[in-house]
Amino acid sequence: MLDDLRLEPLLFPVEFSSHRMRILINGVDVVAAAYPPTGWYGSPVAGFMPSHLLGTDGLTASPEAREIAIGGSDTTEDQLTVRVQQAGPEVVWDCWRLVDIDTVLKEEPEIGLGTFRFDPQTYTHEIARAIERANRMWSARSVAENLQAVLWREGWDQDGGAWIRKFSAIRAPEERPDVVELSYYARDLSGQQYAMPGRYHIRFPVDGSDPAAQAQAIAHRLRHEDLKPLSVHQPSRRR
């Protein structure tokens, strides 16, 4: 009996700084299943970005076996890998490994996922379906992705200007297609701390006009305005 694969793109998930993927085999989230219940030392885990997993070097199967990193946390330290190969009339996933940088932490049978076999036609159809879902577009997503590109060029994780120490996330939830949400750490102007405690969250309304121009306008505000009075403050969690 062949196994059932479902690829569910997670666009702007609140737990991560980028789009991610949920990979379900026979209804089981295989990335979550390979990790402890708390994820990676408390950090959540999921399949990696759709652009990686659904691209030519991702989950596409061929007669040549390939080891593919399919998921992990946002830390860039850990990854779950699997060997993918089209073997005759089946696509086979096996040889699972959980890796920390260059160290193998667990592999089969300790991981407990085993070998999965898929119908090639159904497998290809599922990848195509996931690509269609991952590429769906709405106004806020267009603006958010343009804004990400602008901030990355200008130093996303280094210096947010006079008022912002660094940015932590940009989101455009599909259920709110006319709002871009941004999280950031505020600069401590006294110089006594790296950043003010806690994070700040702000929403920007968007519309169907030029997304690049809207992104540039938001970036200008982020660089030159103190937006803390318009933001929601999330205090630091006590450990």
Secondary structure, 3 states (H helix, E strand, C coil): CCCCEEEEEECCCCCCCCCEEEEEECCEEHHHHHCCCCCECCECCEECCHHHHCCCCCCCCCCCCEEEEEEECCCCCEEEEEEEEEECCEEEEEEEEEEECCEEEEECCCCCCCCEEECHHHHHHHHHHHHHHHCCCCHHHHHHHHHHHHHHHHCCCCCCCCCEEEEEEEECCCCCCCEEEEEEEECCCCCCCCCCCCEEEEEEECCCCCHHHHHHHHHHHHHHCCCHHHCEEECCCCC
